[in-house]
Amino acid sequence: MALPLNEVPNYTCKLPSTGQTITYRPFLVKEQKVMLMAMESENDKEIGQAVTDTMQSCIVSDIDIAKLPIYDFEYLYLKVRAKSVGETVKLRIKCPDDEKEIVEKEVNIDKIEVDKPKDHTNKIEFEPGYGVVMKYPTINTFQNVPESTTALSFKLVQDSIQTIYKGDDVYDRNNISDEELEEFVNNMTQAQFTKIQTFFDTMPRVRHNIKYQNPKTGKEFEMNLTGTSDFF
């Protein structure tokens, strides 16, 4: 007689980017085992791939998790993790005034939302009638960029340009070769490149502010947690 298999519950939430209702389930033991083994390897690409594969398995709705904006991915990851191993995460924070005292803070990750700055826009205008329209990076974008910080910055910009417009002319990324796009980015002025970097600095992200106090010195501090990695 075959052993009875556990019935896994389903949950729903809405994507921050579109409001689409997504159905998901918790991690299974075999999936969490794969992620833990990847984390033990300390290989960022292996960890990223393990998390992506597990998330895709946990999303019951018919969507490609790797094509979602990174903030949708982060939000869903927190939702799935909350239902898998617990809604509360205990963080250990070192106080910056003495670099010794450790403070523990509990965060309910199931209550964390995506912060959408009011002044954010994906249309970057270099000058009247000339600029670019950006697309949001995905988990795949970050997995496929170089490890060098400088190379990462340039590659991230290049991969996130959706269209280029000048006057009545509009150039879609699908019709631009990698070589042409690289040349376009390399020939930007520093002021233009800085404007594009502002897009990444202000784009929606999973954010949470916590306040804590050094119990020995009495000094109070604030910390902004951004992205899933800050919560673990």
KAVEN-V546777 format. One record per pair of residues at least 6 apart in sequence whose C-alpha atoms are under 7 Angstrom apart, sorted by the first residue. I is the first residue (numbers start at 1). J is the second residue. If there is no record, write none. Layout:
# KAVEN-V546777
I&J, I&J
This chain:
# KAVEN-V546777
8&25, 9&25, 10&23, 10&24, 10&25, 11&23, 11&24, 11&25, 12&21, 12&22, 12&23, 12&24, 13&21, 13&22, 13&23, 14&20, 14&21, 14&22, 15&21, 15&22, 15&72, 16&72, 16&114, 17&72, 22&61, 23&59, 23&60, 23&61, 24&58, 24&59, 24&60, 25&58, 25&59, 25&80, 26&58, 26&80, 26&81, 26&83, 26&84, 27&58, 27&84, 31&54, 34&50, 35&47, 35&50, 35&51, 38&46, 38&47, 38&50, 39&47, 45&143, 48&143, 55&77, 56&65, 65&73, 66&138, 66&139, 66&140, 67&138, 68&138, 69&136, 69&137, 69&138, 70&137, 70&138, 70&139, 71&204, 71&205, 71&206, 74&206, 74&227, 74&228, 75&114, 75&206, 78&109, 78&110, 79&110, 82&109, 82&110, 87&108, 87&109, 87&110, 88&106, 88&107, 88&108, 88&109, 89&106, 89&107, 89&108, 89&109, 90&104, 90&105, 90&106, 90&107, 91&104, 91&105, 91&106, 92&102, 92&103, 92&104, 92&105, 93&102, 93&103, 93&104, 94&100, 94&101, 94&102, 94&103, 95&101, 95&102, 95&214, 101&214, 112&208, 113&206, 114&204, 114&205, 114&206, 114&207, 115&204, 115&205, 115&206, 115&207, 116&203, 116&204, 117&202, 117&204, 120&199, 120&202, 120&203, 121&199, 122&133, 122&134, 122&135, 122&199, 123&132, 123&133, 123&134, 124&131, 124&132, 124&133, 124&195, 124&196, 125&131, 125&132, 126&192, 129&166, 129&167, 130&165, 130&166, 130&167, 131&164, 131&165, 131&166, 132&161, 132&163, 132&164, 132&165, 133&161, 133&162, 133&163, 133&164, 134&160, 134&161, 134&162, 135&160, 135&161, 135&162, 136&160, 137&160, 145&152, 145&155, 146&152, 158&181, 158&182, 158&185, 161&173, 162&172, 162&173, 163&170, 163&171, 163&172, 163&173, 164&170, 164&171, 164&172, 165&171, 205&226, 205&227, 206&226, 206&227, 207&224, 207&225, 207&226, 207&227, 208&224, 208&225, 208&226, 209&222, 209&223, 209&224, 209&225, 210&222, 210&223, 210&224, 211&221, 211&222, 211&223, 212&220, 212&221, 212&222, 213&219, 213&220, 213&221, 214&220
